Amino acid sequence: MMERMEWLAKHLLYEYDLFLHQIEERGKDTWRVDTNQGAFLLRRMYEHPVQLYFVASWLHYLYDRGIRSIIPFCVTKYGEPYVFVSGDRYALNLWIEEAEPIRSVPGWEARVLREVGRIHKVSQQAGERWRGYAPVSLEQVKRRWEDSINRMTVVAEAAGGAGRSMEFARTVRGSVEQISLFTDRAMRGLAEVAVKLEGKELARALCHGRLYRRNVIVGTGRKLYLTHFEHANFDVPIRDLAIFFRRYAPYYEWNIQKGQEWLAEYEAERPLTLEERQLLSCYLLFPERLMQLVWSHIRDSEEQREEHARRRTKTWQKHLRLLPKMHRFAFSVIQK
C-alpha cells in the first residue's frame, strides 16, 4: 500500500516541481512528505472542486492580508489548488510541526477566538459573494431544531423496554419536561430574531464550521494555526462562535466571566451587533449537546446502544445538570 502511495506522491509532487525524499503516513488520508524544498502535508480531499477552489482562494486572500494563523493551499505549477489523479483529489500544505498539545497552552480558547475575529472581520470587509457551501438560514436552523426535538420525543416514548440498551432512553424520558423549557425558549428567541431581521440580513464572513481543538496546531513559540477549512463557507459569524462555545464552555461549567473574556477577545477584532448577540444567545439556549447524544443513540445498532448506554447516560446527566448555568450564560451574552 505504501509503495503505491510513494509512487502516487512522486507523481503528485511533480505537479508542484517538488521531488520526494520520504513519505510517512500520519493518519487517515494524511501523509507527511519530505521533499527537496522541505516538509509538506499531503491530504486526500473529498470536497467538491467548487468548494476546494472557494476555500483555497479565501485562504490565500487572508494570508496576503497578514493573517498568519492559517495555512494556504500550495498551488501547482499550473495554478491549481489541488491535483486530480487516479479518481481522487489531493491537496498540499506546508508542514507545521506541533510543538506541544493545544490544551497545555494557557488561555488558548481566547487566542483562537481572537484569530477567528480577525478572519471574520477581514473576510466580511471583502464582501465576497458565496461560492461554496450554502449559508444556513434561520428557517433551516428552526427545522433542524424541530427535528431534534421530535427525535428526543421518539426516544423517550420508546423507553419502556428492558435491558441496558434502554438505560439511556429512560434517562431521556425522565428529563424531557425540563429540556423542553430550554428548547421552547430557544425557539421563541429564534422567532423574535427572525422578525427583527425581516427585510435585512446579518453580516456574513468566512466561517470555519469546525472550530474544535483538534483543528488547531501549536507551532514554534506557541504560535497557533487554524487548520482544516475544507467545510468553510460564507455565513453569519455567529455560527463559529456557537460551535466553539457549545464545545468548550461546558469544561468551565458555563462560567459567565470566562465567556465574557472569550467574547472580549473576539470583539477586540470584530464587535458584535445587538442582533448577533441575540442570535448567539438563542443558539446557546438550545441544548445541542443533548440532542447530539439522542441522534447518536438513534443511529446506533441495538448492540452499539448497549455498549454506549452507560457512558452516554453519564454524559447526558452531566449536561443536564449544566442546563441552568447554560441558561444564565446564554442570557449574559446579550449584555455588553
HUVENUR-V447968 format. One record per backbone hydrogen bond with DSSP energy under -0.5 kcal/mol. CO is the residue of the C=O (numbers start at 1). NH is the residue of the N-H. Records with the same first field share a line. If there is no record, write none. Layout:
CO = NH / NH
This chain:
1 = 5
2 = 6
3 = 7
4 = 8
5 = 9
6 = 10
7 = 11
8 = 12
9 = 13
10 = 14
11 = 15
12 = 15
13 = 16 / 18
14 = 17
15 = 77
19 = 36
22 = 34
24 = 32
27 = 30
29 = 44
30 = 26 / 27
31 = 33 / 42
32 = 24
33 = 35 / 40
34 = 21 / 22
35 = 38
38 = 35
39 = 95
40 = 33 / 42
41 = 93
42 = 31
43 = 91
45 = 89
48 = 51 / 52
49 = 53
50 = 54
51 = 55
52 = 56
53 = 57
54 = 58
55 = 59
56 = 60
57 = 61
58 = 62
59 = 63
60 = 64
61 = 65
62 = 65 / 67
63 = 66
66 = 68
67 = 70
69 = 226
70 = 72
72 = 94
76 = 79
80 = 76
83 = 85 / 90
85 = 88
88 = 85
89 = 45
90 = 83
91 = 43
92 = 74
93 = 41
95 = 97
101 = 104
102 = 105
104 = 106
105 = 108
107 = 111
108 = 112
109 = 113
110 = 114
111 = 115
112 = 116
113 = 117
114 = 118
115 = 119
116 = 120
117 = 121
118 = 122
119 = 123
120 = 124
121 = 125
122 = 126
123 = 127 / 128
124 = 127
135 = 137
137 = 141
138 = 142
139 = 143
140 = 144
141 = 145
142 = 146
143 = 147
144 = 148
145 = 149
146 = 150
147 = 151
148 = 152
149 = 153
150 = 154
151 = 155
152 = 156
153 = 157
154 = 158
156 = 159
158 = 161
163 = 166
164 = 167 / 168
166 = 170
167 = 171
168 = 172
169 = 173
170 = 174
172 = 175 / 176
173 = 176
175 = 179
176 = 180
177 = 181
178 = 181 / 182
179 = 182 / 183
180 = 184
181 = 185
182 = 186
183 = 187
184 = 188
185 = 189
186 = 190
187 = 191
188 = 192
189 = 193
190 = 194
191 = 195
192 = 196
193 = 197
195 = 198
197 = 200
205 = 207 / 235
207 = 233
210 = 212
212 = 215
213 = 216
215 = 227
217 = 219 / 225
218 = 99 / 100
219 = 222
220 = 223
223 = 219
225 = 217 / 227
226 = 71
229 = 232
232 = 133
233 = 207 / 235
235 = 205
236 = 239
237 = 240 / 241
238 = 242
239 = 243
240 = 244
241 = 245
242 = 246
243 = 247
244 = 248
245 = 249
248 = 251 / 252
249 = 252 / 254
250 = 253
252 = 255
255 = 259
256 = 260
257 = 261
258 = 262
259 = 263
260 = 264
261 = 265
262 = 266
263 = 267
264 = 268
266 = 269 / 270
273 = 277
274 = 278
275 = 279
276 = 280
277 = 281
278 = 282
279 = 283
280 = 284
281 = 285
282 = 286
286 = 288
287 = 291
288 = 292
289 = 293
290 = 294
291 = 295
292 = 296
293 = 297
294 = 298
295 = 299
296 = 300
301 = 305
302 = 306
303 = 307
304 = 308
305 = 309
308 = 312
309 = 313
310 = 314
311 = 315
312 = 316
313 = 317
314 = 318
315 = 319
316 = 320
317 = 321
318 = 322
319 = 323
320 = 323
322 = 326
323 = 327
324 = 328
325 = 329
326 = 330
327 = 331
328 = 332
329 = 333
331 = 334 / 335
332 = 335
